[in-house]
Amino acid sequence: MAYFERLGGQRFRPTSHTTGAWDPAVQHIGPSFGLLVHEVERDLRRRRDDPMVLSRLTYEILGTVPMHPVAVDVQVIRPGRTIELVEASYGLEDRVGVRLRAWFQQPRDTTGLQGAGFDPIPGPSAMEQWDPTSVWQGGYLASADVRRDSVGPGRARYWVRTGVPLVAGEPVGALAGAATLFDIANGMAIRADPSDVQFPNIDLTAHLLREPRGDWVGFDTRVGFGPGGLGLTASVLHDESGPMGTLAQTLTVRPVT
């Protein structure tokens, strides 16, 4: 079973693998992040035949999305020969739950200039398996295969992969597959017990140096809470070749009363 089944056009049915960590009656927003990348890449291939690569993904989480069929809409906001800004929305017919703004760039050969500037983390074989369902509920977290090195509260390095396809019966690009796992970062480096404090994220931005390679996505993550209800989850993204970008999530920190 995949995370989604296409119903026709750009309408999709979420499966039980998308149920959420905070409330199993609503979707975990993580799979939608991968689906939106999949759809903007499909739209790009329909519109142009020259290569373009995604350099930034900014997701705004506008509300919860129940476990009902959803629709995706893609619009070009800023067309261009070498750079394009594309917007995609995800949600019910009358209410958007997630909005993505994605920058495409025309690739150039900068092999001789490459350098990430971030320290690599140990590979997945160097970390112990960890079961996220020991802390979190929901089908999305249950679908993740995790190797983790927890350094302390709000600090962890870990690798994640999944054997669940993104869309049933459809080939999916490497970035769409990786983006399906990006939102897991907020639940892997736990600063406080979720039964005492809720800390959902209201957005996610990924800046990319290159496309990912392989099944594993690695994270070097720090989570901070401020004194006034604000929080931040910040990660360096990896594949098994090394660092490939950064990721940040704004948190709303809500002590349980």
Salt bridges, closest charged atoms under 4 A:
GLU5 OE1 - ARG13 NH1 3.17
GLU39 OE2 - ARG6 NH2 2.80
GLU39 OE1 - ARG42 NH1 3.30
ASP43 OD1 - ARG46 NH2 3.60
ASP43 OD2 - ARG47 NE 2.75
ASP50 OD2 - ARG48 NH2 2.56
GLU84 OE1 - ARG47 NH2 2.93
GLU84 OE2 - ARG48 NH1 2.96
GLU87 OE2 - ARG99 NE 3.59
GLU87 OE1 - ARG101 NE 2.76
GLU93 OE2 - ARG11 NE 3.14
ASP145 OD1 - ARG147 NH1 2.35
ASP145 OD2 - ARG161 NE 2.84
ASP149 OD2 - ARG157 NH2 2.76
GLU170 OE2 - ARG6 NE 2.43
GLU170 OE1 - HIS38 NE2 2.88
ASP183 OD2 - HIS28 ND1 3.84
ASP220 OD1 - ARG155 NH1 2.54
ASP239 OD2 - ARG210 NH1 2.67
